[in-house]
Amino acid sequence: MITTRYYGQFGGAYLPEILVATFDQLVTAFEAAKNDPTFWQEYQNVMSTYSCRPTPLTFAENLTRHFGGARIYIKREDLNHTGAHKANNVMGQGLLVKRMGKTRVIAETGAGQHGVATATMAARFGFRCTIYMGEVDVWRQRPNVFWMERLGARVIPVKEGTRILKDAINEAFRDWVSNMDDTHYVLGTACGPHPYPEMVAYLQSIIGKEARAQVLEIEGRLPTRVYACVGGGSNAMGIFSGFFDDPVELVGVEAGGDGLDTGRHASRLASRDGSIGVAQGYKTCFLQNTDGQMRETHSVAAGLDYVGVSPILASMKESGRVRFEAATDKEVLEAAALTIRKEGLIPALESAHAFAQAFKEAPNMSSDDLIIINQSGRGDKDIFTIADAFEDPEWRKFIIKKAEGYRA
Ligand SMILES: Cc1ncc(COP(=O)(O)O)c(C=O)c1O
């Protein structure tokens, strides 16, 4: 019998019969790990010796001065191995795979960060690895594809549908149905059927645990607000979970794309375009048409370009525990540019959504207010998108010369 879980009306595990036993095995392994204190110790040990935990909480002195309002702190998930919070989830799931005695991992990826992190984990633990990635994302994130392949993963470009993240997830599930005995699906975010939302949020909760202890140590008080970008919702769940029981306002920032009124965005909770549905094995708010077909989404940040959202966050929208906003591509690029120039930090375009919203609000807050922005990843992977957006002529010449096979 399948064990499942709902968050308000969201969540569940809507599975084909053939996957039920595999999910039950995963639920059992996850519950056992969660109740075994040695699992978290082993996890923390891996993250502090192989990744870069605890990641620092950086005071953004120049941005604070620039806006003249709230004191701005940045949680530095970009300093994780492979450059994003994705490492927290994959290394934890890797430890579970070892416990389950499986030898192959598969994953979907949008921005490529989760794919690189999974391929790294597979190389480290000695698992075979296949990564599914929409053809459009392969094009947008070629450097990450290069690294996944060097790390020994097979990267399969998905040509179905709109050829982005949701299509990659569908293909990964198709693979899993045929290879359940030796394969674990390392889902990259707090979405999908139970236990994934809870399991990924649990592994990412290390961000919030650290951030809470760090801000108390540095400032001796809690922040007024915490900002995180929301794709599937894993980095947001990770940092928010440290403050759920505190009087702290939690702000999730979705991809506003070209603007919420244009329809070209990926905002399921902050826009009026999201509606409740069941797809990819779980119930949440999706961007879908009236026939329940998934709509096309758009964002400058591949990692936020997804039709669904964590069922846990959907329920927190309903309860009012988390406020949801959207930042447009233009606002995001401006926020990234300002952060680079003022602080010498290069946020991923996904993370820059959280910065953009915080920058709208910080000037209206008082110097007694503290805010924390989760920098979920570093922006090196976005060099092509950012350079195009800034219309840097020298960069364009360089790309053309490279393509022509130019050698000095
Ligand atoms: C750096 C970065 N931040 C955020 C996200 C969005 O994912 P999530 O909402 O699960 O944190 C991604 C997804 O690829 C990412 O690469």
The ligand as an SDF file (V2000), in Angstrom:
LIG
                    3D

 16 16  0  0  0  0  0  0  0  0999 V2000
   20.8460   28.4400   -8.6530 C   0  0  0  0  0  0  0  0  0  0  0  0
   19.4350   27.9720   -8.6670 C   0  0  0  0  0  0  0  0  0  0  0  0
   18.5410   28.5640   -7.8260 N   0  0  0  0  0  0  0  0  0  0  0  0
   17.2560   28.1990   -7.8030 C   0  0  0  0  0  0  0  0  0  0  0  0
   16.7800   27.1940   -8.6250 C   0  0  0  0  0  0  0  0  0  0  0  0
   15.3250   26.8490   -8.5520 C   0  0  0  0  0  0  0  0  0  0  0  0
   15.0840   25.6430   -7.9120 O   0  0  0  0  0  0  0  0  0  0  0  0
   14.4010   25.5580   -6.4910 P   0  0  0  0  0  0  0  0  0  0  0  0
   13.1760   26.3980   -6.5230 O   0  0  0  0  0  0  0  0  0  0  0  0
   14.1070   24.1110   -6.3250 O   0  0  0  0  0  0  0  0  0  0  0  0
   15.3690   26.0470   -5.4740 O   0  0  0  0  0  0  0  0  0  0  0  0
   17.6570   26.5360   -9.5110 C   0  0  0  0  0  0  0  0  0  0  0  0
   17.1790   25.4620  -10.3780 C   0  0  0  0  0  0  0  0  0  0  0  0
   17.8580   24.9050  -11.1960 O   0  0  0  0  0  0  0  0  0  0  0  0
   19.0180   26.9320   -9.5240 C   0  0  0  0  0  0  0  0  0  0  0  0
   19.9200   26.3610  -10.3320 O   0  0  0  0  0  0  0  0  0  0  0  0
  1  2  1  0
  2  3  1  0
  2 15  2  0
  3  4  2  0
  4  5  1  0
  5  6  1  0
  5 12  2  0
  6  7  1  0
  7  8  1  0
  8  9  2  0
  8 10  1  0
  8 11  1  0
 12 13  1  0
 12 15  1  0
 13 14  2  0
 15 16  1  0
M  END
$$$$
